[in-house]
Amino acid sequence: MVDAQGLARSGLMALASRGRRRIGFADAGEGAWLGYTDRITVPDGLHAVDRMLALLKGAGMEPIADSTLFVPEDVEVDWSSWRSSSIGDDSYVALAPTSRWVSKEWPAEFWSELAARLLGDGHARRIVLLGGSGEVERLAEIAGGRRGIEIAAGQGTLAFSMAAVRDASLVVANDSAMIHAAAGLGVPLVGLFGPTDASISGPFGRVSDCITSPAADPSLHYRDTQIGDRVMRAISVDSVQAACIARLSSEGKA
């Protein structure tokens, strides 16, 4: 068994597995290392994916660094039907404004302003808003009834959102699942990072496509509820708009 998380719960699961080899990080937190037979020392400062690959290599397994994703075939009919009825053949920019943690979220009014600017200057023909089924109301507030903005949240499973990401001209997202989906699907992206470090938890191989808040502080933790959105709020709409235009221009898409 390989424990790539390295926390108490996963370390306990490793121990309970009774595996002949229980592989984990030598510096695993919360005493998780006690559950391992093989405690692998991995260099500090690596991206999370590189750290996991190094764990495997240290255990004698040759890793393959391939994070390519594919959209499940069973979602294609539903996705094609929704796209045809909602946006037709128009190209679109996908925005994923939500996150599980408020501290990781760029403010809703900034998302609304970005959408308005991209539509207004012609860099986006359509905007598609992504999120979970319980986030439709929040996304509707961002859309503000503006023409050219469609809400894909609540239309299907996570695979449905992945299809929307795959076909987008550009994906803009906080530190959330959709930014990693964009990287795995090879889609142009702009990632927005505040209390988390893009060099460690950003989209694998695409960290240079991320914007880090000028208010980022290594001493802050995204789980600290007192942070609110103040770190993310320091990322200006101007900077995100400029990054979007640069990505769209380099891809020759609008």
C-alpha positions as CSV (number, residue, x, y, z in Angstrom):
1,M,0.0,0.0,0.0
2,V,1.1,3.5,-0.8
3,D,0.0,6.5,1.4
4,A,0.6,9.6,-0.6
5,Q,-1.4,11.8,1.8
6,G,0.6,11.4,4.9
7,L,-1.9,12.3,7.6
8,A,-3.2,10.4,10.7
9,R,-6.3,9.0,8.9
10,S,-4.3,7.7,5.9
11,G,-1.5,6.4,8.1
12,L,-4.0,4.4,10.2
13,M,-5.6,3.0,7.0
14,A,-2.1,1.9,5.9
15,L,-1.5,0.1,9.2
16,A,-5.0,-1.5,9.1
17,S,-4.3,-2.8,5.6
18,R,-1.7,-5.2,7.0
19,G,0.1,-4.9,3.7
20,R,3.6,-6.5,3.5
21,R,4.9,-3.1,2.3
22,R,3.3,0.1,3.5
23,I,5.0,2.9,1.8
24,G,4.8,6.6,2.9
25,F,6.7,9.8,3.5
26,A,9.3,9.7,6.3
27,D,8.1,13.2,7.4
28,A,4.4,12.3,7.2
29,G,2.4,14.5,9.6
30,E,0.2,13.6,12.6
31,G,2.3,10.5,13.3
32,A,1.2,8.8,10.1
33,W,4.7,7.5,9.5
34,L,4.1,5.0,12.3
35,G,1.9,3.0,9.9
36,Y,4.6,2.5,7.3
37,T,7.1,-0.3,6.8
38,D,8.9,1.8,4.1
39,R,9.5,5.5,5.1
40,I,10.8,7.4,2.1
41,T,12.7,10.7,2.4
42,V,11.6,13.2,-0.3
43,P,13.2,16.6,-0.9
44,D,11.3,19.7,0.3
45,G,9.8,22.3,-2.0
46,L,8.5,19.9,-4.7
47,H,5.2,20.3,-6.4
48,A,2.7,17.9,-4.8
49,V,2.6,15.6,-7.9
50,D,6.4,15.5,-8.1
51,R,6.5,14.7,-4.4
52,M,4.2,11.7,-4.9
53,L,6.3,10.6,-7.9
54,A,9.4,10.8,-5.8
55,L,7.7,8.7,-3.2
56,L,7.2,5.9,-5.7
57,K,10.7,6.2,-7.1
58,G,12.2,6.1,-3.6
59,A,10.2,2.8,-3.0
60,G,11.8,1.3,-6.1
61,M,9.0,1.9,-8.6
62,E,9.6,3.9,-11.8
63,P,6.8,6.5,-12.0
64,I,5.3,7.8,-15.2
65,A,4.6,11.6,-15.2
66,D,1.5,11.7,-17.2
67,S,-1.5,13.6,-15.9
68,T,-3.6,13.5,-19.1
69,L,-7.3,13.4,-18.5
70,F,-10.1,12.1,-20.7
71,V,-13.9,12.9,-20.6
72,P,-16.0,9.7,-20.1
73,E,-17.9,8.7,-23.2
74,D,-21.2,8.4,-21.3
75,V,-21.5,12.1,-20.7
76,E,-21.0,13.2,-24.4
77,V,-24.6,13.0,-25.4
78,D,-25.8,15.1,-22.5
79,W,-23.0,17.6,-22.9
80,S,-23.5,17.9,-26.7
81,S,-27.3,18.4,-26.2
82,W,-26.8,21.2,-23.6
83,R,-24.1,22.9,-25.6
84,S,-26.2,22.8,-28.8
85,S,-29.2,24.3,-27.1
86,S,-27.4,26.8,-24.9
87,I,-24.4,28.2,-26.9
88,G,-24.5,26.5,-30.3
89,D,-21.2,26.6,-32.2
90,D,-19.9,29.7,-30.5
91,S,-16.5,29.5,-28.7
92,Y,-16.6,30.3,-25.0
93,V,-14.5,31.1,-22.0
94,A,-15.3,28.9,-19.0
95,L,-15.1,30.5,-15.5
96,A,-15.1,28.4,-12.3
97,P,-15.7,31.1,-9.6
98,T,-16.4,28.8,-6.6
99,S,-14.3,26.9,-4.1
100,R,-14.9,24.8,-1.0
101,W,-12.9,27.5,1.0
102,V,-13.8,31.2,1.0
103,S,-10.2,32.0,1.4
104,K,-9.5,30.5,-2.0
105,E,-12.3,32.4,-3.8
106,W,-11.8,35.5,-5.9
107,P,-14.6,37.8,-5.0
108,A,-17.9,37.3,-6.9
109,E,-18.1,40.9,-8.1
110,F,-14.6,40.5,-9.6
111,W,-15.8,37.5,-11.6
112,S,-18.8,39.4,-12.8
113,E,-16.7,42.3,-13.9
114,L,-14.2,40.0,-15.7
115,A,-17.1,38.3,-17.6
116,A,-18.5,41.7,-18.6
117,R,-15.1,42.9,-19.8
118,L,-14.4,39.8,-21.9
119,L,-17.8,39.9,-23.5
120,G,-17.6,43.7,-24.0
121,D,-14.2,43.8,-25.7
122,G,-15.0,40.8,-27.9
123,H,-12.4,38.5,-26.5
124,A,-15.2,36.0,-25.5
125,R,-18.3,35.3,-27.6
126,R,-19.8,33.4,-24.7
127,I,-19.1,32.8,-21.0
128,V,-19.9,29.5,-19.3
129,L,-20.0,29.4,-15.5
130,L,-19.0,26.1,-13.9
131,G,-19.7,24.8,-10.4
132,G,-21.6,22.3,-8.3
133,S,-25.3,21.8,-8.3
134,G,-25.6,23.6,-5.0
135,E,-23.9,26.7,-6.4
136,V,-26.3,27.7,-9.1
137,E,-27.8,30.5,-7.2
138,R,-24.4,32.0,-6.5
139,L,-23.4,31.7,-10.1
140,A,-26.7,33.4,-11.2
141,E,-25.7,36.4,-9.1
142,I,-22.4,36.6,-10.9
143,A,-24.1,36.3,-14.3
144,G,-26.5,39.0,-13.3
145,G,-28.9,38.2,-16.1
146,R,-26.2,39.4,-18.6
147,R,-26.7,38.2,-22.2
148,G,-24.0,35.8,-23.3
149,I,-23.5,34.1,-20.0
150,E,-24.7,30.5,-19.5
151,I,-24.6,28.5,-16.3
152,A,-23.5,24.9,-16.8
153,A,-23.6,24.1,-13.0
154,G,-26.3,21.7,-12.0
155,Q,-26.6,20.3,-15.5
156,G,-24.8,17.0,-14.8
157,T,-22.0,15.2,-13.0
158,L,-18.4,16.3,-12.6
159,A,-17.7,14.6,-16.0
160,F,-20.2,17.1,-17.5
161,S,-18.1,19.9,-16.2
162,M,-14.9,18.2,-17.5
163,A,-16.5,18.2,-21.0
164,A,-17.2,21.9,-20.7
165,V,-13.6,22.5,-19.7
166,R,-12.3,20.4,-22.5
167,D,-14.1,22.4,-25.2
168,A,-13.4,25.8,-23.8
169,S,-11.1,28.4,-25.4
170,L,-9.9,29.3,-21.9
171,V,-10.6,28.3,-18.3
172,V,-10.2,30.7,-15.5
173,A,-10.5,29.2,-12.0
174,N,-9.5,29.5,-8.3
175,D,-7.4,26.8,-6.8
176,S,-10.0,24.1,-7.3
177,A,-10.7,20.9,-9.3
178,M,-11.5,22.7,-12.6
179,I,-8.0,24.3,-12.9
180,H,-6.5,20.8,-12.6
181,A,-9.0,19.5,-15.1
182,A,-7.9,22.2,-17.5
183,A,-4.3,21.2,-17.1
184,G,-5.1,17.5,-17.6
185,L,-7.2,18.2,-20.7
186,G,-4.6,20.5,-22.2
187,V,-6.7,23.6,-22.2
188,P,-5.4,27.2,-21.9
189,L,-5.9,28.4,-18.4
190,V,-5.5,31.2,-15.8
191,G,-5.3,30.0,-12.3
192,L,-5.9,32.3,-9.3
193,F,-4.0,31.6,-6.1
194,G,-3.9,33.3,-2.8
195,P,-3.3,31.5,0.5
196,T,-2.1,28.4,-1.3
197,D,1.2,28.0,-3.2
198,A,0.8,27.4,-6.9
199,S,4.4,26.0,-7.0
200,I,3.2,23.2,-4.7
201,S,-0.5,22.7,-5.4
202,G,-1.0,24.4,-8.7
203,P,-1.9,22.7,-12.0
204,F,0.8,20.2,-12.8
205,G,3.2,21.5,-15.5
206,R,1.2,24.7,-15.8
207,V,2.3,26.7,-12.8
208,S,3.5,29.5,-15.0
209,D,-0.2,30.0,-16.1
210,C,-1.2,31.0,-12.6
211,I,-1.5,34.4,-10.9
212,T,-0.5,34.6,-7.3
213,S,-2.0,37.3,-5.1
214,P,0.4,40.1,-4.1
215,A,-1.0,39.7,-0.6
216,A,0.0,36.0,-0.4
217,D,1.7,35.2,2.9
218,P,3.3,31.8,3.6
219,S,2.3,32.1,7.3
220,L,-1.4,32.1,6.3
221,H,-3.4,28.8,6.0
222,Y,-6.4,28.6,3.7
223,R,-8.3,26.8,6.5
224,D,-8.1,29.9,8.7
225,T,-11.7,31.2,8.6
226,Q,-10.6,34.7,9.6
227,I,-8.8,35.2,6.3
228,G,-12.0,35.6,4.4
229,D,-11.3,36.6,0.8
230,R,-8.8,39.4,1.6
231,V,-5.8,37.6,0.1
232,M,-7.7,36.8,-3.1
233,R,-9.2,40.3,-3.3
234,A,-5.7,41.6,-3.8
235,I,-5.7,40.1,-7.3
236,S,-6.9,42.8,-9.6
237,V,-9.4,42.4,-12.4
238,D,-7.0,44.2,-14.7
239,S,-4.3,41.6,-14.1
240,V,-6.7,38.7,-14.7
241,Q,-8.2,40.3,-17.8
242,A,-4.7,40.9,-19.2
243,A,-3.7,37.2,-18.6
244,C,-6.9,36.1,-20.3
245,I,-6.3,38.2,-23.4
246,A,-2.7,36.9,-23.6
247,R,-3.8,33.3,-23.5
248,L,-6.6,33.8,-26.0
249,S,-4.4,35.7,-28.4
250,S,-1.6,33.1,-28.2
251,E,-4.1,30.3,-29.0
252,G,-5.8,32.3,-31.8
253,K,-9.2,31.9,-30.1
254,A,-11.8,34.3,-29.0
